[in-house]
Amino acid sequence: GDNYNLISKVEALGISVKTVDSCPLLAEPVNSHADMVIHHLGGNRFAASSMNLNISSLLEMEGASIHYIEEKLGNRYPSDVLLNFARIGVKVFGRIDVMPLSLKYFFNDNGIDMINVNQGYAKCSTAVVDENSIITADASIAKAAKKAGIDVLIISQGNIVLNGYDTGFIGGCCGKVGRWKMLFTGDIYSHPDGKKISDFLSDKKIQVISLSSGPLLDIGGILPIKEVC
């Protein structure tokens, strides 16, 4: 239904879309959310759960290198957030106490600063605007990001639809497609802070593309895989 319409609208922009099969270890409806089952390490490298081979094989067909974490995803918090980290430039935010060992080694080896926050759904909660700017409704992420010198737009909680939950998250309803464009699953102005969000992105020279006239839907994020020039 809604997701199919969104996919066709993204494809109409000339963008190829890969969808995530449901992961049996996670709770519905977030078990097919990309931000729950893969983590983009940068470039063509991704971390994933070995229980979600469908998206991994699709990524590999696109030239990606997949690293499988040894730890097992589960349907109860915090075992469901093992890959849910917000990477912002050379910093990464999330629950460091549940971060898979191999991710810690990777971030250490690549000079990525690991910053602990109380919010385990860090990627869900964060719209990454660029290497030094984010949008979030989460107080712990906002505080830690500001302390790390990141430009933060704080928005109000709620007003994002996620079936089965009280509310969805800002990171789950948007994503960058190219350096200067950000897609939103619904009408950005359906959110009470829509103008604030639009102005913040405009200040960063980023164009807002609303894919529908309806409310913002948390679909687990729009994760860019690669850009073809």
C-alpha positions in Angstrom: 0.0 0.0 0.0 1.7 3.2 1.3 5.2 1.8 0.9 4.6 0.7 -2.7 3.4 4.2 -3.6 6.4 5.7 -1.9 8.8 3.4 -3.8 7.2 4.2 -7.1 7.6 8.0 -6.3 11.2 7.5 -5.4 11.8 5.5 -8.6 10.2 8.3 -10.6 13.0 10.5 -9.4 15.5 8.2 -11.2 16.5 6.4 -8.0 16.8 2.6 -7.8 15.2 1.2 -4.6 16.1 -1.9 -2.6 13.6 -3.1 0.1 14.4 -5.0 3.2 12.7 -8.4 3.9 11.4 -8.8 7.4 13.9 -10.1 9.9 12.3 -12.9 12.0 14.3 -11.8 15.1 12.8 -8.4 15.4 9.3 -7.2 16.4 6.7 -6.1 13.8 6.4 -3.6 12.2 10.1 -2.5 12.5 11.5 -5.9 11.4 11.7 -4.7 7.8 13.2 -1.3 8.8 16.6 -0.7 7.2 17.9 1.3 10.2 17.3 -1.8 12.4 19.1 -4.4 10.3 22.0 -2.7 8.5 24.5 -0.1 9.5 26.4 1.9 6.7 30.0 2.0 7.8 30.9 4.3 5.0 31.8 3.9 1.3 30.8 0.5 0.1 31.0 -1.1 3.6 28.0 -2.2 5.6 27.5 -4.1 8.9 24.5 -6.5 9.0 22.9 -9.3 10.8 23.4 -12.8 9.3 19.7 -13.3 9.7 18.9 -10.8 7.0 20.6 -12.3 4.0 18.1 -10.8 1.5 19.3 -7.2 1.9 22.9 -8.3 2.2 22.8 -10.1 -1.2 21.1 -7.2 -2.8 23.8 -4.9 -1.4 26.5 -7.2 -2.6 25.0 -7.2 -6.1 25.6 -3.4 -6.0 29.2 -3.9 -5.1 28.9 -3.6 -1.3 31.2 -5.3 1.2 29.1 -6.8 4.1 30.4 -7.5 7.5 28.3 -9.7 9.7 28.1 -9.1 13.4 28.5 -12.1 15.7 26.0 -10.9 18.2 22.4 -11.9 17.6 19.6 -9.4 17.1 16.5 -9.9 19.4 13.0 -8.5 19.6 13.4 -6.9 23.1 15.3 -3.7 23.8 18.2 -3.3 23.8 19.0 -6.5 21.8 17.1 -4.9 18.9 19.4 -1.9 18.6 22.7 -3.7 17.9 23.0 -1.9 14.5 21.1 1.3 15.4 23.8 3.8 15.5 23.8 7.4 14.1 27.0 8.1 12.2 27.6 11.8 11.8 30.8 12.5 10.0 33.7 11.2 12.1 31.4 10.6 15.1 28.9 7.8 15.9 26.2 8.0 18.6 24.3 5.3 20.3 24.2 2.7 23.2 28.0 1.9 23.3 27.3 -0.8 25.9 25.4 -2.9 23.3 27.6 -2.1 20.3 28.9 -5.2 18.6 32.6 -5.8 19.3 33.5 -5.8 15.6 31.9 -2.3 15.2 33.9 -1.0 18.1 37.1 -2.3 16.4 36.1 -0.8 13.1 35.3 2.6 14.6 38.6 2.6 16.6 40.6 1.6 13.6 39.1 4.3 11.4 39.3 7.2 13.9 35.6 7.4 14.5 34.7 8.9 17.9 32.1 6.7 19.7 29.8 8.8 21.8 27.4 7.1 24.3 23.8 8.3 24.6 20.8 6.9 26.5 18.7 6.6 23.3 19.3 3.1 21.9 17.3 3.9 18.8 19.9 6.5 17.8 19.7 6.1 14.0 15.9 6.1 14.1 15.9 9.2 16.2 18.3 11.2 14.1 17.9 12.8 10.7 21.5 13.2 9.5 21.6 16.4 7.4 25.4 16.5 6.7 28.7 15.7 8.3 28.1 18.3 11.0 24.3 18.8 11.3 21.3 16.8 12.5 17.6 17.0 13.3 16.3 15.1 16.4 13.5 15.2 19.0 15.7 13.2 21.5 17.2 15.2 24.4 20.1 12.8 25.0 21.2 12.9 21.4 20.8 16.6 21.1 22.8 17.3 24.2 25.7 14.9 23.2 25.7 16.2 19.6 25.9 19.8 20.7 28.7 19.0 23.1 30.5 17.4 20.2 30.2 20.6 18.1 27.4 19.4 15.9 24.7 21.8 14.7 21.4 20.5 16.1 17.8 21.3 15.3 15.6 20.1 18.1 12.0 19.3 17.1 9.0 18.3 19.2 8.2 14.6 19.8 5.5 12.9 17.9 3.5 13.7 14.7 5.2 10.8 12.8 3.2 7.7 12.0 4.5 4.2 12.9 1.8 1.5 13.0 1.6 -0.3 16.3 3.5 2.5 18.2 2.6 5.8 19.8 4.9 7.6 17.4 7.6 7.2 14.9 11.0 8.9 14.6 12.4 11.7 12.4 15.2 9.5 11.2 12.8 6.9 10.0 10.8 9.1 7.7 13.5 10.7 5.6 16.9 10.2 4.0 19.4 12.0 1.7 19.5 11.2 -2.0 22.6 12.9 -3.2 24.4 15.6 -1.3 21.8 18.4 -1.8 18.4 16.6 -1.6 16.5 15.1 1.3 13.4 13.0 0.8 10.5 12.9 3.3 7.9 10.1 3.2 5.0 12.6 3.7 4.4 16.3 3.7 7.1 18.0 5.8 4.5 20.7 6.6 2.2 18.1 8.2 4.7 18.2 11.1 4.2 21.2 13.6 7.9 22.0 13.2 7.8 21.6 9.4 8.8 25.2 8.7 11.6 25.0 11.2 12.9 21.8 9.5 12.5 23.2 6.0 14.4 26.4 7.0 17.2 24.5 8.7 17.7 22.4 5.6 17.4 25.4 3.3 20.2 27.1 5.4 22.4 24.0 4.6 21.5 24.4 0.9 19.5 21.1 1.0 16.3 20.8 -1.1 13.3 19.2 0.7 11.3 16.7 -1.4 8.0 15.6 0.1 6.9 12.3 -1.4 3.2 12.6 -0.5 0.6 15.0 0.8 -0.1 12.8 3.9 1.6 12.6 7.3 5.2 11.6 7.8 5.6 7.8 7.9 8.4 6.1 9.7 9.5 3.4 7.2 12.9 2.8 8.9 14.7 5.4 7.0 15.9 5.9 3.4 19.5 4.8 3.4 21.6 5.8 0.3 23.7 2.9 -0.9 25.6 4.5 -3.7 25.5 7.5 -6.1 26.0 7.1 -9.8 27.3 10.2 -11.5 
